[in-house]
Amino acid sequence: MENPIQIENYKIQKPEAWAGNMEDQELIDKIRDSEFSRKHIDEGRDYCYFLDKKYYTSNKENSEYVCMAYTLNEPGNLERASVSDVIVEENEVYSIHRISVLRDGVLIDKIPDTKIKVLDSESQSSGGILSSNKKINITIKDLRLYDVLILEDSRCKAFTERDFLRKEFSKYVWVSPDNYWAYGNFKFTFINDREQNIAYKKTFFRDEQGNVLEPEIHRLNKGERFIIEEQNYINPVDAGREIFPFIDFATENSWKDLSNYIAPIYEEMFSKYSLKDFAPHLAEKLDAVPDQDEKLQFAIEYVQNHIYYIFNADEMNGHKPQEPSVTYENKQGDCKAKCVLLKVILDYIGVDSSVVLVNFHTDYYIRYYLPSLLSFNHVVVKIHYKGQEYFIDATIRDEFGLIENRGFIYFMHYLEVKHDQVLQERGSYKFPYYCVDEKVEFNARNTTGRLQLTTTYKGNRANAMRRYFKVTNKREIIDSWNSFMFYALNYSNDRNGTDVRNIFKDAVIDIVSDDKKLNEFRIHYTATVENPYYTDPQKNRFLMYFDRNVIKASARDFIHKDLPFWHNFDSEKYEISLYTDQKIDTEEKYTVQESTISNPYFEYKSRKKISKNGATVFIEYNPLVNMEIPRDQFETFREDHHRVADSNFGLGIDIIEPGLMNMIKFNFKKKFK
């Protein structure tokens, strides 16, 4: 083996006593072909003869053990098995117990053919993400197609003094396995060796008809084990439409107990430090801002933009927040540190606020999890101001506006860091402004069209567009708008394959204004279009402008049995005007068609103004967001979005071609339409 020095991040040793020990002959006996294995191998899939997984938790460590044997019949799996990476956290040790192959009935030890390298896992350090994680690179020589690979390993995370939460609380989520694999034997064991009881909750398990069963909650005392074992097993989950069954294991607690545990840790920071004591210059700057609205904006943007965000993976899960004086002095900190500093500043200026725990990535599942502080991976600040409730992510940069104009953060569940709290659900939200307010005007004269757009973005849209214009090449921005116009004007159907730069001549896009208080970002786009009309195969000409962003395809196409639809669309307003020097059909059905949709979750209205040489459509879309659409109301919600898509998301006008014969043809078509 090519490892002259044993490195502390990994070891080669026998398993711990709690994991058990499997002899060579026992391994060989478990790798037996059967009608079940042959069926799946014949289908061209790799096959796992057995998977034995154990999770062990105590007040000193968390450990995970795996022993498995699977075929290498597919070249892709052979490649992945030959070179693999294992990421270990600080104070975590990866132990290799066995690497072997069964080849032609003979068990061969592959540890002598294994090369191990330990690398720093620092791929994102330049972006402020710090981690003392290590990447253990494992290369196994001379693996061959049709080998059976046997891997037995474990990883142990020993707790340090900084891991006070992990010492006190345990959390582990078991998720049913990938449904690509077929297993001859599948076994999972959870071992509780803690002084505290561990509760476990089985969720999204199904009966034989595929119906979701009610969640089950049970308890493990110290020394007890939970075991799942299946023979000839394939996970039956429909991965595209169903949630995989999972079991949440967590130290038995209530949300109130947990909030009472964490609140004093933060309260010490808030009460111990006064802003004037450690940041007198910042206090003076705040005092000099006469308007309270602007003072609040200054406080938020100071922490967001002047305190560098460092995500330290080792500090996030289970560590106390950094003292605000240190954060201010060093001008850097993680989300906890930045939020604590922001709250101290808000306390100084007399704005009511609190720190809340969230997890944006698993927000939907928190309601199903057992109460645990380890369910959260992020911290934000909740602000009460002028009778309204706002949430501020102190780690965001380049966000602007008075508090009512700032970007909206989408999430539902949170735990407030105060005494006697329970898990809270954030309410639905209706935008007090239009996130997109766009005015389009297209004038066609003779063979040339003049296109103008003026668009005002607010809230999240303003922040995103401001960043986009800051970092993107101007030519690329213009090409992007040209490409959008290519489809909006329906040119994709009569001149597809044409370079958009040859269609939209002299295209220019400029920033008109950028109001950092209103958080309004306004742009203006102009272009000249030769041959402005869309022409169908029958040589009929049309002026069209349909903005497909108005159609919410994700709502129309959504299909899932378990997940409700998460409603998070922006409010929008459009005024689209099309003018021509030609005569138009002022009675054409779709030209004059208007719509009013009053769904409980969005209101949509389109109104038309028709003249003999043009038309204007006024569109308003006002959604109720940050909520799930109930399943029994979703089909009506979907159908209403289909109505929007039925020619109500823009405007089209038909040109009546000049000449007596064209007029006769037009009248004949109208009569028999």
N, C-alpha and C positions, 0 to 999 in steps of 0.2 A: 504494500500500500504506500502511496506517495505522500505521506504526511509525517515528516520528521519530528514535528512538534505538536503535541496535543494542545489544542486551543480551548480556552475555557467556555466558548460559546457552544461547543458540542463535545459529546463524549461517545465512546464506543464501549458499551457495557450491557450487562443483563438487565431485564426489566425489574422494576420495584416489585415488592411482594404483593401489593394490592392489584397489580396488573396481571399476575400469574406468569407461568412459564410453559412454553409449548416445545416439546421435543421434536427432533427431525422426523421421526417416523409418524408422529401424530399429524404433522404438517402434510406429509405425503398422503396419509390416509384420508385427509380432508379434501384433497385435490382429486376428485373422482368425477369422470364424465358420467353424464346421465342423459336421459331423453330430453330433459329440460335444458341442459347446457348445450347439447348438440343442436337443438332447435334454434337457439339464439346465435350460436357460432355459424350455423348454416345460413342464417340471415345476413351474415357479413358484419355482425357486431362483435366487439370484444366482450368477454364474460368474466365476472368476478366469482371465483369459487367460494370465497368467504371474506367477510369483512367483520372484524371484531374491534369495536371502538369502545373505550372506557374514558370517563371523565371523573377525576378525583379532586375533591376540594376539602381543604382544611383551613384553619386560621393562620397557617404558616405558608401555604402554597396552593396553587392551582396547577393541575397536571392533566395531560391528555395522552392517551395511549392508543395506538392503532396497529393492528396486525391484519394484513390482507394478502390475497393471492389472486392475480388476474392475468389474463392472456395478453400477449403482444402480437395479435394477429393482424392489426391494422398498422400501416407504416406511420401514421400520425401519432398513435399511442406509443409506438416504439421510440420515436424521436423524443417525445415528452418524457418518457421514462429514462432515456439515456442521459439527458441533461435537465436538471430541475433545480429550483431555488426554494429555500425555506427561510422565511423571515422570522427572526426572534426578537423579542423586546428586551429592554434593559433588564438584567438579572434573570433572563430566561435562558435555559440550557436545552439544547436539542440533543437527544440521545438516540444513537443508532443501535438497535439490538440485533438486527438481522437484515442482510441483503443477500438474497439467494435467487437462483432460478431452478426450475424443474425442467430439464431438457432430456427428452427421450427416456423419461422415467428415472433419471438420475438427478439428485439434489446437489447443486454446485454452489459453493460459497463465493459470492461476488464481492465481498468486502476487500479482498486483495486487489481487485480490479477497479476499485473506487477511488476517485480523486476528489478531495474536498478543499474548497477555498472559502475563506471567510472575508466578506467585503462589507464596507459601510453601506447602509441603505439610505443614501442621502440625495436621491434624484431631484428633490424639490427644494433644496436648502436655499437656493438663490431667491426663492419666492417667500422666504420667511417661515418655511416649515422645517423645524428642527427635530431630529429624532436620533437617539442612540441605538436604534434598531440595527441589527446586523443581518446581512444576506448570506446565507450558507449555500454555496453553489456545489451541487453534487453531480459528478460525471461518472457514469458507470460504463466501462469499456466492454465491448464484445457482447452486447445484448443482441439477440437474433429474433427474426420473425418466428412466431409460433412457440417462443419460450413462454413459460409461466413465471411471472415475476412475483417474488415473495418479499414484502417489505414489512418490517416490524420496527417501530420507532416510538418515541414519546417526546414530549416537551414539558418542562417544569418551570413555572414562574414562581420563584421564591419571593415573598414580600419583604420589602425594606420598611424602615420607619416612615418613609414618605407615603407608603401604600396604606394609609390608615383606613381608607374606605374599603379597599379590597380585603383587609384583615377583618373588618367588621361585617362586611356584606358580600354575599356571593350572587352572581348572576351568570347564567349560561342558557343559551337558546339552542336546542337541538332542532334541526330542520330535516325532514325526510329526504332521502338521497335523490340524486339526479335520476330522472327516469330513462336515461339512455341505457343504463347498466341493468343487467340481470344478475341476480345474486343467488348462488346456491344456498348460502347461509348468510343472513344479515343479523348482527347482534350489536345492540348499544346498551351500555351500563353506566348509570350515574351513581357515584359513591359519595355519600355525605359523611365526612369525618370531622365536621365542625361541631363546636359546642352548641350552636344554635340549630333550630329546626330549619329545614329547607322545604318550602312549598313548591309544588310543580303543577302546572296548568296545561292540559292538553287541548289544543285549539285547532280547528279546521280539519279534524278527523271526520271521516265519512262512513255512512252505512253502506250496505251492499248495493243499494240503488244510487249511490253517489250523493246523497243528501248530507249536508253538513250537520254533524252532531253537536249538541250543546257542550260547551267547554266543561271539562272536569278538573277539579282542584283537589289535590291530595297532599300529604305531608310525609317527609322523611326525617326521622329522628337520627341522632348521631349513630353512625355505624350501619345504617340501613342503606339498601341499594334499590334502584329502580332499573328494570331490565325490559327491553323490547327485543324480541327474537322472531325472525321470519325465515321460513324455508322456501326455496324456489320462488324468490320474490322479485317482482318488478313494481316499482312505484306506479300506481294507476292514475296519478294526477294528470289532468289535462293542463299542461304547463301554460298554455296560452290563455286559458279562461278560468283557471282555478288557482287558489293559493295553496302552496305546499303545506301539508300538516306540520305543525311545530309544537314543541313542548318548551315552556318557559320555566326554568328553575331559578328560584330567588329566595334569599333569606327571608323568612316569614316576618313581615312587617306591615303596618298600615301607612298610608300616605301622611297622616298626621304625625305618626312617630318619626317618619323620615324627615319631614319638614322641621320638626323640633330638634332633630339631630344636626341638620345642616345650618339652620338659621343662626345659632350662636357663633359659628365659625365666621360667617360674613359680618354679623353685627359687630364683632370685635374690630373688624377693619373700619367700619363706618363710624363707630364711636371713638375709636382711639386716635383718629387723625382728622385734623381740621385743615382745610385748604390753605388758609393763611399761614399756618405753621410751616408747611413744606413747599408751598408754591405762592409766595407773596406777590411775585410779578404777574402771575396768571390771575390772581385775585384782583389786582389793580386793573388789569385789562377788562375784566368782567365788570368791575365797578364803573368803568368809564363808558360802558354801553348803556345809554339811557332807557331804551325800549326793551321790555321784558321778552317780547317775541324774538327780537334780534339777539338778546343775551342768551336765550335758550338755543337758538341756531348756532351761535358762536361756540357754546359749550359742547354741543354734539359734534360739530365739525372739527373742533380742536382735537378731541379724542380720536375721531376717525382718521384724520389726516396728518396729525402731528405726532401721534404715538404709533410707532411701527408695530404692525401685527406679527407676532411670532407664534406660530402654532408649534408648541413643544409637546409631542405625543406623550412623552414620559410624565409631563406635568398635568396633562388634561384629565386623565382618569384616576381620580382618587387623591388629588393633592390640594392643599389649601391655596386660596388665591394669594397672589403677590401683594405686598403692602402697597397702597397707592403712592406713598412717598418714593418708593423704589421705582415704580412704573413711571412716575413723572420725572425722576432724576435720570433714568436710563433711556427714557423716551421709547420704550418698547415693552411689550407684554402680550400674553395670550388673551383669549376672549374673557376669561374671568378677571384678569388684571385690568383690562381696558374697561370692563363694565363697572368694576368697583371704583376705579378712578372717576368714571363718568357720574356715578351716583354721588360720590363725595362732592363733585363740582355742582351737581344739581341741588344737593342739600344746601350748599353755600348760597345759591341764588334763589332758594325758596321754592323749588319745583318738586312736587311730590313724585317719587319714583321708587321702584323696587327692582331687584335682580330676579330674573326668572330662568329656570332650566328648561331646555328644549332639546329636541333631536329632529332636525328637519328631514333626515334620511329615512327614519323609521317612524315618522309622525303618525301614520295611519295605524301602526301596530301597537302603539303605546296603550291604547284603550284595552287591548287584549292581554298585555303583559301584566304580570304581578307587580305590585308596588316595589320599586327599586330605584335608588339614586343612580345606579349604573346603567339605567335605560337612557340617560341623557348624555349628550356629547357636545353641547354648546350652551352658551349663556348669552342672553340679551337683556336689555333694560326696558321695563314697562314704565310708561310715563302717564300720569294723570294731569291734564292741562286744559283749563277752561271747559270743564265738563266732558272732555273727550279722553279716550284711551288710545295710546300710541305705543308701538313697539319699535325699539331702535337697536339695530345690530351695530355695535361699536367697532366691529372688525371691517366694515365696508369702507372703501375709500372713494373719493370723488363723487360723493352724494351731497346734494345741496337742497336748500329751500327752508322756509319757515316750516314749523313742524307739521302743519296741516297740508303742506305741499310736498312733503318728502315721499320717497318711495314706500310702497306697501309691502310688508313681509308676509308671505303666505305660509300659515301653519295653523294647526288646530289645538294641540295639547301642550300644556306647560304646567310646571310646578313653581309657584311663587316662593321665594326664599324669605319666608316669614313663619312665625309660630302657628301651629294648628291649621295648616293648609291641607287641602285635598287637590287631586289632579283636576285642573280646570280645562274647560273647552272654550276656546275663543269663538266669539260670535261671527255671524256673517257681516259683510261689509259692502257698502254701495259708494262708489267714487263720488266725491263732491265736485269733480271736474271731469273733463274729457281727457283721457290719456292720449288720444290722437284726435286732432281737429284739423281736417284737411279740406282745402278748397282747390278744385280742379277746373280748369277752363281750357277747352280745345276749340279753336277757331279754324275752320277750313274755308279757304278762299281760292277759287280756281283749282290749281293742282298742288297747293301748298297748305299745310296745316301749322298752326302755331300753338304749342302746348305749354301751359303754365301750371305749376303746383305750388301752393303755399301750405306748409304743414307745421302745426304747432304741437309739440310733444310736452307732456307733463308727467310728473311723478317718476315711476320706474323707467318709463319710455324716454323721458328727458335725460335721465342719468345715463341710460344705455346709449342713446344717440350721441350725447356729448362725448362719451368715451370713444365711440366708433369714429366720429369725425376727427378726434384727436390722434388716433393711432393708425388710421387707414389712409392710403395714398389717394389723392383727389381723383386721379384717373379711374382707379378701382371703384370709388364711390359713384362716379358718373356712370360707369358701366353697369353697376348694380341697379341704379334707377332706370337706365335704358332697358335693361333686361326685364324689369318689372313692367314697364310700359309696353314692351313687345307683347306681353300676354294680356295686359289690361285692355289694350286697344284691339285685341284679337288678331294681331298680325301673325301670330304663330300658326294660324290656319290658312293664310294665303301667301305667305312669303317665308315659310319655315326654312331654316338653313342660311338665311341672309345675315350677314354681320350687322349687329344692332348699331354699330357706329356709322354704318352707311345708311341707316334708316333715320336715326335721330341726329340730324346735323346740328352743329354749333351748340351741343348740349352743355349747359352750365348749371352748376349747383352751388349755392352760397348760403352761409349762415347769416340770417337776417338779424337775429337778436338772441341773447342768452341771459335771461333774468335769473340770477342766483337766489333771489328771495321767493319769487313765484315758482321757481324751478320750471321755467318754461324755456324750451329750446325751439327756435323757429328757423326753418330753412325755406329756400325758394329755388325751384328747378324750372328751367326753360329749355325748349328745344324746337327746332324746325323739322317738319316731316314732309318730305316729298311723297306724293301719292297718299294722302291721309286716310282714304277710305278703305275699309275692308271690303273685298269683292268676293262673293261666293261663286261656286262653279257655274251658276246660271247667269253670271255677270251682273247680278244685283249688287248695288253699293250700299254700304251702311257706315255710320259713325257709331262706334261702340266704346264704352269704358266700363268694365266690370272689375271691381277690386276683389280678387279671390281671398284676400285676408279677411274680408267680412264674413265669408263662409267659414264656419267652425268645423273643419273636417274631423277633428278629434271627437267632437260630440256626435256627429253623424255616423261615424264608423265604429264607435266604442262598443265592444262586446266583452263582457266579463261576468262570470257567474257570482263571484264573491266580492270583488272590489266595486264599490259605488263610484260614480263619475265625480271627480274632483273639479269643481267649477272655479276657474281662475282666469277668466277672460278679461281683457281691458274694456273700458268704456270708449266708444268711438263716435265721431261725428264727421259726416262728409257732405260737401256740396259739390256736385259734379255737373258742369255745364258743357253742352256740346252745341256748337253753332256752325252753320254752313250758309253759303250763298245759293244753295240749291233748294228746291221745294221739297218738303218732307211730308210723310204720311202722318198727319196729326191725330189720326184715330186708330193707329196700329195698336193692337191689344197690349203687347208688352211695353210699348212706349208709354202708354198712359196708365199702365197697371200700378196701383199703389198697395201698400200693405200696412196693417196694424196688428202687431202680435203682443198680447199681454199674458205672458207666461209668468208663473210665480217667481221664476228665477232670472228672467230677463224681459225687458221691454224693447220692442223693435218697431220702428216707424219709418216708412219711406213715403215721401210726398213729391208730386211732380208739378212742374210748371211748363206748359207747352206753348210754343209760338209757331208761326208759319215757317220759320227758318231755324228752329232749334228747340232745345228743352233743357231743363234743369231738374235734377233729383236731389232732395234733401233727405239724408239718412241719419238716424240717431239710434244708437245701440247702448242700452244701459243695463248691465248685468248685476245680479246680486252674487257676490263672490266670496271666496274663502269658506266654502261649504261643500258638502256632498249632496248630490241629487238623490233623493230617496228612490229605491228601485221601483216602487209602484208608481212613480211619477216620471220615470225616465223616458218611456216611450213617447209620452206626450211632449216632453222636452226635446227629444230627438226629432219628432215630426215637425215641431215648430221651427227647428233649424233647417229641415228640408224645405219648408215654406220660404225661408230666407233665400235658399239656394235656387228657388224657382223664379229666376229673373228679377229678384228683388234686391240684388246686391250691386246694382249699377244702373246703367242707362244705355239704350240702343235706339237709334233713329234710322228709319228707312228713307232712302233718297228716291224721289219720283223723277225719273229721267225725263229730260225735256223732249219735246216732239209730239206730234199728234198720235202716232202709232203707239208710243210708250204710254201716253195718257189713256188710250183705249185699252191697252193691255192691263194697265193698272186698275181701271174701273172694272174690267171684266174679272180680274183676280179678286177684287174686293167683293163683287157681287156673289161670287160662288165660293168664297172662302169658308 
